[in-house]
Amino acid sequence: MSSRFAPNSFQYNTRVSLALLPCLVILAGFGGTVSICVGMVGSMVIYILDALQHREAALIAVWVCLGLMNMSFGLTALFFSDTHSIMTPILTSVMNGITLFLTGVWATLQFKWVQLQYPVVVLAFEKLLLGGCLPVAATVQVWGVIAALGLAAAPFYLTGILAVLYCLFAMPLVSSFAGGSHKMSIGGGNVHDWSVQGRLEGCIGALLFSLLPPLLYAVTNLGLPSDMQHVWSLLLLTSAPLLMLTTLQGGLWWLTSDAGHHKAALRLVRVLALAGSLIGLEGRVLLPAFGHYLGLHYPWNYIAISAALFGAGSLMLLHFEGVLSGELGSSLGGAAVVMSCGAGGVACGLPVWLMPAPLLAGSGIALFYDSGTIRDYCLFTAGAFATVVWFLHHHYWFLNIEIQTHGLRYLCQVILAALLPATLLPGLIIGRGSGALVSLLMLAQAGLVAYLEGQLHGGALEEGRQSYPGYLVVATSAVGLLLSSKAKEGGLLNNALAGLLNSIYVAKMALLILPQAHLGPIMAVVVAVTAPMLSGSKAKASTGPALPTPIFLLFTTAALASARLVLFDLLLLFLGYPPNAGLLAGASLVALALAQVPLLQQRYPHSQSARRVMAAVAAFGILLALLRPPLPEKGFAVCPNLPFGLCPRLWDQEHMPDADEDDTRLYGSDESGSNPGAAWLLVLAGIIGLAALVPSRGNTAAKRSRSCGAAALLGVNVGLYLALQLFPNQHLIQAIVCIASSSLAAAVVMIQIGGGGSGLLAFLVMAWASLLPLGLLLQAVLPLPPPRGPLPYGGLTPSFQHERAEAYRASLLAVYAPQALLLALAAKLRVSKSGNMARRPRHPSYAPRHLRADRSAGFLGACWPGGPASQGWSMSDNAMTAEGLAWLPTAGNLACLSWLCIALYLSWQAQGAPDEAIFLLAPSLLLLNRDPLLMPGLKPSRRYAPCSLTVSLYLVVSSLVSVGHATWLQPRALVLAHKQTPFYLLLNLACLAAVLPTHLAFLQFLWKPSQALSTWHYLTTPLSVPAFFLSGPYATKLLAIASLGMAALQFGVMRFTQQQGMKLI
């Protein structure tokens, strides 16, 4: 490790999250459901691996998940895109790959072991991440803006995005891994040596900030008719970024270090940028939007508004240069302010009797600039307020326009009410006015602004245009959050009031997602969630909370109950269709659990009971949301029968949950006997399973008894659900399914926890195994229940009854198949656990002679009882024998083989036995164990041999069956029509014989890896290529492809082993 490197937490997670998380959301929206599912599953896998302390595996899972997401996005963009150009999906795939790569770099920096082992890579990753976030985030986010708001507004939004990104990533940043407590390196370097950005990176960031918006505007408007609006837009987009760079402290830090040249360049750029911004603002915004409000004719209207703008701009420039500090500067500045305000009043068309109002406002601001007294600032407030009152009364007061539920006159009154604190607050804050008055005015302004935006943003005028754009909601929220933080830092607001203000400004951002939503319930939820963090310091669990916790719980519950319609709208927006009652109830419980997280962290940071209660509520909500059991309609969506016309219910007519229709109404037949109410059994099973995971007190025997009892009860619920759903009106079969599920669940738990009676475990396994043939026998003997719903054409024909019997038989086998696989998995885990706990001799000669296997055993001879390896007992076998579980490996193997046979039968029953299914089913044979009866020679190094053998045998049998059926079992005319002559038979048999040697050689390699490749192997492997093209059956072609893959894998493994051996030598 470098002596100048100090491992540390990455300090810029907030900055990177603001850049990359919106990009990931946008890409997920474009990538579709597949990308979202891959990301969710990958996130869960990464979380589990990290929780289990598998750090290396977690890092590998991060990159594998991101790679799969990139692959799914690329395939979706290439094959499922509506665009006709090939370059668009290619470019989007490239940007998606770059974004996901930066996400992977960001995730890699979070692992401390990577910092310890690869410090140089960590420093390079940090520089790459902070340098790449600005261009990548700007590109992807403006892509999302184009998709959401159109191409015309994209350059202006890009300017705001780049302004934020420049402040986050283009300003000087110090490395998170600089040594020393004061960011000093271990070797003695100063802070400048640890700067992440150089002058070149700063210059590139400034160029992107200044040039990308006008370039995007020029490209998007290329070919349109020439108009002065385009000129003003380009001028505004070019000069506004430069104006920000010159006014931002340290915005041009990358310029020359010469102080004189730096100051001169800064002044020149600032003057040019200010002039361009004012001209562009006047030509692009003010005159097109407010030109019809100007009371002067051309060209005096342009002259008046230009005088007002340039007067205000010159004052701002003189303020930044420090010229207004002297008496002369103060006098000239006051005169300029009064003249600018007068020009603005003339441009707005104020009557002569009202002209003193803007002049009074200008005089008040000039006096306040010199004296700083609130009395002088009140003159500005009075003059500005009078001017706005006349403007609104003259232009809007008489209009009969309805916006949502209120008229325009009422909204003008609310605007005036919000204007008064807005004009008073700057003077009170600068003049250090009363803190109580400042708090009251800020709360009033925040509430009035939120109410106004709730009315204006969702309203539409008669022309259909939105009366209040979304970017104004974002702008007012950002300004409000900034002012509240500054007021809190200045001591004008306490923590509670500042938190309340922040809650209001954050809550009104919900209008961007739900424009028609009512902000009152949303604000209540935000306030209720953040209230525990503002009420006081953390209280220890032993002494109790400082404030009553039930009040916070009731407040949060009431707030969420009032916001239930907002939750309905969110789910409707996300799903695209009305959610049902079960999903709504589950989402409400999950929201209630998440809302208690701040209270839990603030009041009960070390209380396991509180965490369990919150986890239980969240888990119950997730179960309801996933399973969606039916809920009663009365009191939820339908009015209950109450006197006096009372109708307490959760949902109104506009927010009515979707009622799940049964199969009879949808398909006209209910042969499946679907019972929606049975979903509550699965919910109950989930609750029992979660309750069993909670640690309990007592001795070991009591804990095991409780675990087995909970498992049996869980199995009863799952079995009863399956029985009701799959076997309606078949009570004996239902009882068999319930008993089998309960026996298996208890047996699996007993296998895993150990101890207890092995006799009871053997009885449960035998009972479960014997119930399957009993169920099949009863299905063959007992008559079928009468079908539900209308009968098919022709009534109960023998073919229809035969199909019903086959369906019931397949259902019973489908119930047993996963249970057999679960039993095999439990047995495999228990045998592996016993093998890890057993001590093995360090040298083979230490073991008794009768415990050592004969090395000369062949592949087939070692698999059968009585073979040379049948006496190959190990200490793990002795441990299983000591526990009375010597029969468990054999039982696990029988269960695994039963699962394979049942799965193959069901595959044949459903799809006609596709040959590809064996590649999905054969890996389950990895659950096989070494046992003295079936597979005594199956060592861990030979665990892949049964999988390969099963695939080869299945495909060989399938190929022979296909050839025999095509040659002998089909009618003679059909055989001659397809030219399936004896030559066809001989050709396919020859192709089959050509691919078999490679399979046999690979099986021998899996059983005995030390065997070297022979010349015969090199000669027979290429025969698989002509066999693939000449063979007829699909199974033979799969055998040929598999043989080539087996040969390549065998050669690669042996080559790698040889290289590793040469390195050791």
KOLLUMDREN-374409 format. One record per residue (C-alpha): x, y, z; residue in three letters. Coordinates in steps of 0.02 Angstrom, whole numbers, plus 50000, padded with zeros to 5 digits. Example, Ala and Ser with C-alpha at 12.3 -4.5 7.8 and 13.67 -1.06 7.14 Angstrom:
506154977550390ALA;506844994750357SER;
END
This chain:
500005000050000MET;500575017349963SER;501205027050111SER;500125041650060ARG;498485031850058PHE;497255030350203ALA;495725018750188PRO;494145028250227ASN;492315028950186SER;491895036950020PHE;491425054850062GLN;490425059449908TYR;489005046649911ASN;487685060249919THR;488375069249767ARG;488525053349666VAL;486775047649716SER;486045064149655LEU;486875061049488ALA;486695042349459LEU;485075037349546LEU;483965047949430PRO;484915040449284CYS;484565022749345LEU;482725026849366VAL;482645033849189ILE;483565018949115LEU;482445006949212ALA;480935015449135GLY;481645013248961PHE;482314995748994GLY;480634988449038GLY;480074975349162THR;481524963549128VAL;482844976149181SER;481854980849336ILE;481644962649388CYS;483484958949360VAL;483954974049465GLY;482764969449606MET;483334951249613VAL;485154956449602GLY;484934969049742SER;484184955749855MET;485604943649816VAL;486904957049850ILE;486074961750014TYR;486014943650071ILE;487834940450026LEU;488374956450114ASP;487354952050268ALA;488184934950272LEU;489904943450269GLN;490334936450096HIS;491164952550038ARG;492034945749883GLU;490484936649826ALA;489454952449854ALA;490634962549744LEU;490564949349608ILE;488674949149622ALA;488644968049598VAL;489554967149433TRP;488604951649374VAL;486944960249413CYS;487474976049320LEU;488064965549173GLY;486414956249163LEU;485474972749173MET;486514979649031ASN;486204963948928MET;484324964448958SER;484264982948915PHE;485254980148756GLY;484144965748699LEU;482584975848738THR;483244990948644ALA;483764980748492LEU;482294969048471PHE;480814977448556PHE;481104995748511SER;479865005448405ASP;481185015648317THR;481685011548139HIS;483485017448156SER;484805005248216ILE;485905019048286MET;484655024448418THR;484615007748513PRO;486495006148494ILE;486835023348568LEU;485585020448709THR;486395003748748SER;488105011948754VAL;487495025448873MET;486645012348980ASN;488265002448988GLY;489265017749038ILE;488015022449173THR;487985004849244LEU;489885004349239PHE;489975020349344LEU;488695012549462THR;489814997449480GLY;491315008549514VAL;490305017649646TRP;489815001249727ALA;491604994949724THR;492205010149821LEU;491065005249965GLN;492034989250003PHE;493394992250130LYS;494354976550083TRP;494564983249906VAL;495344999049978GLN;496544988750082LEU;497114977349942GLN;497044988649788TYR;497375006849839PRO;497955012249666VAL;496365005249587VAL;495305014049718VAL;496095030949682LEU;495865028449495ALA;494055023149522PHE;493705038449628GLU;494415050049496LYS;493475040949359LEU;491825041449453LEU;491875059849502LEU;492475064749329GLY;491215054349233GLY;489645058749331CYS;489445075949254LEU;489365071349068PRO;488495054549094VAL;487175061149213ALA;486835076349104ALA;486605065448950THR;485445052549030VAL;484425065149129GLN;484125076348980VAL;483615060548886TRP;482285057849018GLY;481765076049006VAL;481545074248818ILE;480475058748842ALA;479405066948976ALA;479235085148921LEU;479745085548738GLY;481225091548640LEU;480815110048645ALA;481085112048833ALA;482595100348844ALA;483985113548820PRO;483305124348962PHE;483145109649080TYR;484895104149029LEU;485545121049086THR;484825118549259GLY;485455100549268ILE;487215105749217LEU;487195119949342ALA;486875107749485VAL;488125095049418LEU;489465108349398TYR;489275113349579CYS;489355095149633LEU;490775088349526PHE;491735102249439ALA;492205112149594MET;493835107349683PRO;493605091149781LEU;494845082549896VAL;495065063749886SER;494135053550015SER;495685043050045PHE;496915056850087ALA;497965052350238GLY;497895061450405GLY;496475068350506SER;496585085050415HIS;496645077550242LYS;498545077550246MET;499445063050166SER;500495051250267ILE;502025056350169GLY;501795074750210GLY;500955080950050GLY;499755095550059ASN;497905095750017VAL;498215101449838HIS;499085085249800ASP;497505075849843TRP;496335085849732SER;495255074449626VAL;495055087049485GLN;496405096549395GLY;496265112449296ARG;495925102549139LEU;494425093549216GLU;493745110149281GLY;493935118149111CYS;493065103549026ILE;491635104649150GLY;491435123249119ALA;491465120548930LEU;490125107148943LEU;489085118449053PHE;489235133048933SER;489145124448763LEU;488015109248778LEU;486355118648802PRO;486565130348652PRO;487215116048545LEU;485715105348590LEU;484545119848550TYR;485415123148385ALA;485325104848333VAL;483515102648382THR;482965118448292ASN;484035115848138LEU;482995117847981GLY;481595127648064LEU;481095144747995PRO;482235158648052SER;481525168448197ASP;482215180748322MET;481575169448461GLN;482945157048415HIS;484265170648426VAL;483665176148598TRP;483585158148657SER;485365154448599LEU;485985170448680LEU;485125166248844LEU;485735148248845LEU;487525153848809THR;487665168448929SER;486685161749079ALA;487965148049119PRO;489385160549103LEU;488485172449220LEU;488315158749349MET;490155154049332LEU;490685171949362THR;489545174949512THR;489845158049595LEU;491235158849722GLN;492695149549647GLY;491705145649489GLY;493215149349378LEU;494525141649492TRP;495335132749346TRP;495895149149263LEU;497665155549274THR;498375157549448SER;498965175349412ASP;497835186149521ALA;497835201349404GLY;497435191649246HIS;496165181149338HIS;495215196449402LYS;495255205049233ALA;494605189649143ALA;493255187449275LEU;492645205349253ARG;492615204149064LEU;491655187649062VAL;490455193949195ARG;490015209749098VAL;489755200448934LEU;488755186649017ALA;487645199049110LEU;487285208848951ALA;486895193248852GLY;485795186148990SER;484785202149005LEU;484535203648817ILE;484055185348802GLY;482885186448952LEU;482025201548880GLU;481835194548705GLY;481435176448750ARG;480435177548912VAL;479795194648959LEU;479185201748794LEU;478355185648726PRO;477535181648893ALA;477125198948960PHE;477185209748804GLY;475295211748798HIS;475345218548977TYR;476505232848931LEU;475615249548923GLY;476775258048796LEU;476825256648608HIS;478285250848503TYR;479725255348521PRO;479465263748690TRP;478955247548771ASN;480625239648725TYR;481565255048784ILE;480665255548952ALA;480885237148992ILE;482695237648935SER;483045252449048ALA;482285243249196ALA;483235227149163LEU;484925234949125PHE;484755246749273GLY;484485232049390ALA;485875222349304GLY;487125236449318SER;486725238049504LEU;487045219549527MET;488695221049435LEU;489225236049538LEU;488765226849697HIS;489885212049654PHE;491305223949610GLU;491115233049777GLY;490855250149698VAL;489265254349796LEU;490125254849965SER;490655273349960GLY;489555288849973GLU;489655292749787LEU;489285274849741GLY;487855274249863SER;487085289949791SER;487275284149611LEU;486605267049657GLY;485075274249743GLY;484685285149593ALA;484895270249476ALA;483715259649582VAL;482375273149583VAL;482545275749395MET;482455257049360SER;480895255249465CYS;480125270249380GLY;480525263049208ALA;479745246649260GLY;478175255449318GLY;478035265049154VAL;478305249049055ALA;476905240449151CYS;475715254649111GLY;475425260949288LEU;474275276049298PRO;475025292649348VAL;474205292649519TRP;475055275949559LEU;476785280249493MET;477415284949668PRO;477215266649719ALA;478685259649617PRO;479705275249655LEU;479355272449841LEU;479905254349824ALA;481525259649740GLY;481865272649873SER;481535260150012GLY;482745247349943ILE;484075260749917ALA;483885267050096LEU;483905249450164PHE;485505245850069TYR;486355260050165ASP;485535259150337SER;484975241050353GLY;483465246050458THR;481815237150441ILE;480875253750439ARG;481675258450272ASP;481325240950204TYR;479475242950243CYS;479425257050114LEU;479965244549982PHE;478655232050042THR;477265244850034ALA;477735251249860GLY;477975233849786ALA;476365227349863PHE;475345241949796ALA;476065239449622THR;475645220849619VAL;473895224149686VAL;473535236049542TRP;474305224049414PHE;473245209249470LEU;471665219749486HIS;471895227749317HIS;472295212049217HIS;471525196949307TYR;470205202349433TRP;468765203249311PHE;469125186749218LEU;467825173049242ASN;468995158049234ILE;468845142649342GLU;470465133549388ILE;469995117149472GLN;468715122149604THR;469065140749625HIS;468905156149519GLY;470345166949464LEU;469855181249580ARG;470015170049732TYR;471735164149675LEU;472275182249651CYS;471815185549832GLN;472855170649888VAL;474315176949781ILE;474225193849868LEU;474175185150037ALA;475745175249991ALA;476605190649919LEU;476595200150083LEU;477725188150181PRO;478765185350025ALA;479205203950016THR;479445205950204LEU;480545190850238LEU;482155196350148PRO;482235212550247GLY;481835204050412LEU;483165190850385ILE;484515203150330ILE;484025215850461GLY;484015202650600ARG;482185205050641GLY;481155195550768SER;481385176850758GLY;479565173350802ALA;478955184950665LEU;480145177150538VAL;479555159650585SER;477725164650571LEU;477965173050402LEU;478985158450332MET;477675145850385LEU;476275156550312ALA;477205158850149GLN;477605140250133ALA;475795135350165GLY;475105148250043LEU;476355143849907VAL;475965125349926ALA;474095128849917TYR;474305139749763LEU;475365127049672GLU;474135113349716GLY;472765123549632GLN;473765130149484LEU;474855115449435HIS;473415103349414GLY;472245116049335GLY;472035118849150ALA;471405133849055LEU;470135132848919GLU;471485130648787GLU;472135115248876GLY;473815122848922ARG;474505120049095GLN;474385135949195SER;475845132249310TYR;477325121949242PRO;478215108949345GLY;479905117249346TYR;479165131549448LEU;478655118849581VAL;480445112549587VAL;481155130249590ALA;480045136249733THR;480415120549833SER;482285122549808ALA;482235140849858VAL;481155137050009GLY;482325123250069LEU;483825134650046LEU;483015149050142LEU;482465137650285SER;484225130550303SER;484985148050301LYS;483725154150430ALA;484105139150540LYS;485975142450528GLU;485665160650573GLY;484685155850729GLY;483025162650665LEU;482205145550661LEU;482295131150784ASN;482405112950733ASN;480535109750743ALA;480025124550634LEU;481415121250510ALA;480855103050497GLY;479055108450472LEU;479565120350333LEU;480625107050249ASN;479165094950260SER;478015107050172ILE;479235110750032TYR;479645092350008VAL;477815087150013ALA;477295098949875LYS;478535090449759MET;477255076449749ALA;476315087449625LEU;477595082349494LEU;476975064349507ILE;475155066949552LEU;474605084249491PRO;472825081649553GLN;473325075949727ALA;472815085249884HIS;474365091449975LEU;473605091450149GLY;473725072550180PRO;475445071850100ILE;476085085750212MET;475335076950362ALA;476265060950318VAL;477925069950294VAL;477725079450456VAL;477235063650551ALA;478725054050484VAL;479995067650521THR;479265073150689ALA;480235060450796PRO;481885067050727MET;481435084650782LEU;480675081150952SER;482265078351048GLY;483805067851070SER;483845049151073LYS;483175041151228ALA;483815025051301LYS;482655010351301ALA;482865007751488SER;482255024951536THR;480895026551405GLY;480635040051274PRO;480715058351316ALA;479015061351233LEU;477545049151227PRO;477805036951085THR;475945032551066PRO;475615050451012ILE;476835048550868PHE;476085031650822LEU;474315038550821LEU;474865053850724PHE;475745043350592THR;474295031250577THR;473035045450560ALA;474125054150430ALA;474295038250326LEU;472435035150341ALA;472075052550275SER;473295049350131ALA;472515032750078ARG;471795040449920LEU;473525046849874VAL;474195029049895LEU;472795022849782PHE;473295035449649ASP;475125030549662LEU;474735012149639LEU;473565016249495LEU;474935026549413LEU;476225012749435PHE;475144997849388LEU;474075005749254GLY;472474998249324TYR;471524999949489PRO;472314989649628PRO;471274977249726ASN;470894978449911ALA;472224966049964GLY;473604975549876LEU;473004991949950LEU;472964984750126ALA;474694977250107GLY;475434993250036ALA;474645003150180SER;475434991750310LEU;477134992650225VAL;476995011650221ALA;476525011550405LEU;478045001050449ALA;479215011950346LEU;478495027650426ALA;479055021350597GLN;480895019850545VAL;481355037550605PRO;480465034550770LEU;481365017950790LEU;483065025450754GLN;482775040450864GLN;481955032451016ARG;482365013851013TYR;484015011650920PRO;484474995751018HIS;482764988251049SER;482574971450963GLN;480744970251012SER;480324986550921ALA;481254980650767ARG;480324964250768ARG;478644972750782VAL;479044984150636MET;479704969550534ALA;478144959450574ALA;476994973350515VAL;478014975450355ALA;478044956650324ALA;476164955250349PHE;475924969550226GLY;477054961250098ILE;476084945050116LEU;474444954150088LEU;475144963449938ALA;475854947749856LEU;474454935449894LEU;473024948149884ARG;471714938649984PRO;469914944549972PRO;469324957550098LEU;467544961650148PRO;466754974850039GLU;465674983050171LYS;466674996250261GLY;468044995850128PHE;467234999749961ALA;465374998149997VAL;464355007550126CYS;463824996750273PRO;462004995850324ASN;461965009350457LEU;460535020850509PRO;460395039250470PHE;461285036750304GLY;463005034650382LEU;464305028050261CYS;466015025250342PRO;467145017450212ARG;468955018650158LEU;468695022049973TRP;467545033649877ASP;466755031849706GLN;468275038849616GLU;469455027249708HIS;468605010349698MET;469714994849718PRO;469684981949580ASP;468634966649625ALA;469444950249569ASP;468204940449465GLU;468184921749482ASP;468554909249346ASP;466734905749311THR;466364923649258ARG;467974924849159LEU;468044908149069TYR;466304900849090GLY;466994885649184SER;467664883149359ASP;468344865449348GLU;469874871049446SER;468774875149594GLY;469734890949628SER;469364897449802ASN;469984915449826PRO;469714914350013GLY;471014900550025ALA;472364913750001ALA;472144917950186TRP;472874900750224LEU;474494905950138LEU;474484922250234VAL;474274912450396LEU;475674900750343ALA;476814915450311GLY;476424922750482ILE;476784906050565ILE;478434904650473GLY;478964922150522LEU;478454919050703ALA;479504903250704ALA;481044913250654LEU;480924924150810VAL;482144917850944PRO;481254910751095SER;481754906651271ARG;481874889351349GLY;482944873951336ASN;483484865951175THR;482154852451178ALA;480754865151200ALA;481424875751058LYS;481504860650943ARG;479734855650990SER;479084873150953ARG;480004873450786SER;479314856550734CYS;477564861250789GLY;477634877650692ALA;478274868450539ALA;476874855650550ALA;475574869450567LEU;476344878750421LEU;476274862850317GLY;474444860350362VAL;474004877750299ASN;474984875950137VAL;474294858450109GLY;472514864150142LEU;472724878350019TYR;473354866549884LEU;471984854049923ALA;470594866949910LEU;471294874349751GLN;471744858249657LEU;470574844849724PHE;468844852149758PRO;467564840149832ASN;468874826349850GLN;468994824950038HIS;470124809750048LEU;471374817149927ILE;471294833550021GLN;471684824550184ALA;473154815550103ILE;473874831850036VAL;473694840450205CYS;474504826050301ILE;475914824450173ALA;476304843050178SER;476274843450368SER;477374827850381SER;478634834450257LEU;478754851650339ALA;479044843950510ALA;480314831650439ALA;481304845250351VAL;481404855450512VAL;481934840150612MET;483274836250484ILE;484004853650495GLN;483934857050682ILE;484544839550729GLY;484264830750892GLY;482604823350941GLY;482064805950895GLY;482704798550733SER;481294785850741GLY;479984799650730LEU;480924807450585LEU;480994790850492ALA;479134788350525PHE;478714805550454LEU;479754802550297VAL;478994785350270MET;477254792250298ALA;477554805850171TRP;478264793450044ALA;476834781050066SER;475474794050044LEU;475904797049859LEU;475494779449798PRO;473984779349914LEU;473354795349835GLY;473644788649659LEU;472724772649706LEU;471254782249775LEU;471164792949620GLN;471094777249513ALA;469764768849621VAL;468614782949677LEU;467424791149554PRO;467764808849497LEU;466754822849575PRO;465464831249463PRO;466224845749364PRO;465804863649404ARG;465124875549276GLY;464324871349108PRO;464794854849027LEU;465674854448858PRO;464774849848699TYR;464274831748708GLY;464164830248898GLY;465234818849005LEU;466064809048866THR;467394795948907PRO;468754806748831SER;468244821548939PHE;468244810749095GLN;469944803849047HIS;470634821449029GLU;469944826049199ARG;470744810849278ALA;472414814749198GLU;472304832749258ALA;471964827349438TYR;473384814649431ARG;474574827849363ALA;474024839649502SER;474424826849637LEU;476124823549559LEU;476424842249544ALA;476104843849731VAL;477334829949772TYR;478724835149652ALA;479304851049742PRO;479094842149909GLN;480274828449851ALA;481524841449794LEU;481394850249962LEU;481724833950054LEU;483234830349944ALA;483914847749977LEU;483684845850165ALA;484574829050162ALA;486004836150059LYS;486244850750178LEU;486224839350330ARG;487474827050254VAL;488624841350204SER;488494848650379LYS;488954831950457SER;490414830150337GLY;491094847350381ASN;490964843950567MET;491804827050557ALA;493694826450571ARG;494604818150429ARG;496334810050442PRO;497734820650372ARG;498484806250271HIS;497584791750188PRO;498754779250271SER;498084784350442TYR;496374777350401ALA;495994758750418PRO;496294748350267ARG;494474743350249HIS;493994761850243LEU;495064765650091ARG;494274763749920ALA;495074753849784ASP;495834765749658ARG;495594753549517SER;493684754849527ALA;492864759049364GLY;491454771149335PHE;489984759149326LEU;490684746649450GLY;490884759649586ALA;489074765249572CYS;488254748749615TRP;488114739849781PRO;489504727549809GLY;490714737049699GLY;492484741249754PRO;491934758349821ALA;490444751749918SER;491544750050071GLN;492144768050060GLY;491404774350223TRP;491984790950291SER;491884799250459MET;490364809050402SER;489464792550374ASP;489974787250548ASN;489284803650617ALA;487624800650528MET;487594782950596THR;487924789150772ALA;486424800750759GLU;485324786750694GLY;485204794850521LEU;486184782250417ALA;484634780150310TRP;484504798850271LEU;485714799450120PRO;484774785250038THR;483104793650073ALA;483764809950000GLY;484364801049844ASN;482684792449821LEU;481804809049841ALA;482954817249714CYS;482684803349587LEU;480814803849620SER;480814822549585TRP;481714819749421LEU;480524806049364CYS;478974815949413ILE;479634831749329ALA;480004822149168LEU;478254814649171TYR;477444831649200LEU;478494839049060SER;477914825248944TRP;476114827649003GLN;476124846448973ALA;477234849048820GLN;477564831848746GLY;479274829048828ALA;480364842648748PRO;482184837448740ASP;482784854148808GLU;481934850748975ALA;483284838349028ILE;484584852249031PHE;483514861349161LEU;483094846049265LEU;484744836749267ALA;485664849449379PRO;484504844349520SER;485524828249531LEU;486874838449617LEU;485834835149773LEU;486324816649770LEU;487344810049915ASN;488514795349938ARG;487574781250019ASP;487964762650043PRO;486464756849942LEU;486264767049784LEU;487854776949754MET;489264771549867PRO;490614778449753GLY;489904796049732LEU;491264807149802LYS;491164826249803PRO;492384826849658SER;491204815749556ARG;489604825349590ARG;489424831349410TYR;489484813949335ALA;487654809349371PRO;487054825449289CYS;488044822349131SER;487564803949127LEU;485724808249143THR;485794820749001VAL;486694808648887SER;485564793848925LEU;483974804048905TYR;484504811248738LEU;485084794248675VAL;483424786148721VAL;482464800748646SER;483464799448485SER;483174780648471LEU;481314782748506VAL;481184796248373SER;482094785848243VAL;481074770148284GLY;479444779648281HIS;479864787848115ALA;480404771448036THR;479224757848100TRP;477754765348195LEU;477124777748066GLN;476004772447921PRO;476934766147767ARG;476304780047654ALA;476874793447776LEU;478584785347791VAL;478824785147602LEU;478204802947587ALA;479554809047708HIS;480874797547628LYS;481164788747794GLN;481914773047719THR;483124760447798PRO;484514771947742PHE;483764785147855TYR;483834772947999LEU;485644768247967LEU;486174786347943LEU;485434791948110ASN;486134776948202LEU;487844781148130ALA;487684799248185CYS;487194793348358LEU;488694781748366ALA;489834796048310ALA;489394807148458VAL;489364793948595LEU;491264791748616PRO;491464809948666THR;490094808148795HIS;490884792348866LEU;492584800648874ALA;491854815648964PHE;490964804249089LEU;492604795249124GLN;493444812149148PHE;492124817649272LEU;492304801349367TRP;494204800749358LYS;494914818249320PRO;496714812449316SER;496454802649156GLN;497394810449009ALA;496684813748836LEU;496994800048711SER;497224800348523THR;495544791848505TRP;494754806748591HIS;495504818948465TYR;494894808248320LEU;493094805748378THR;492694823248436THR;492644831348260PRO;491364818348207LEU;490064827948304SER;490054841748172VAL;489434831048025PRO;488294821748145ALA;487434838248186PHE;487074842348004PHE;486634824647944LEU;485554818648088SER;483674819848085GLY;483064818948266PRO;483214834648368TYR;483924824648514ALA;485404818948408THR;485794836848362LYS;485764841548546LEU;486934826848581LEU;488134833348448ALA;488124850948519ILE;488344844148695ALA;489804833248641SER;490724848248569LEU;490424857948729GLY;490994843348836MET;492594841348734ALA;493004859848746ALA;492664860048933LEU;493704844448963GLN;495164851148863PHE;495084868148950GLY;495034860649125VAL;496464848849091MET;497484862649011ARG;497204873949161PHE;497664860049282THR;499264856649184GLN;499754875049189GLN;499464876049376GLN;500524860549401GLY;501934867849298MET;501874883649405LYS;502064873249562LEU;503524863849487ILE;
END
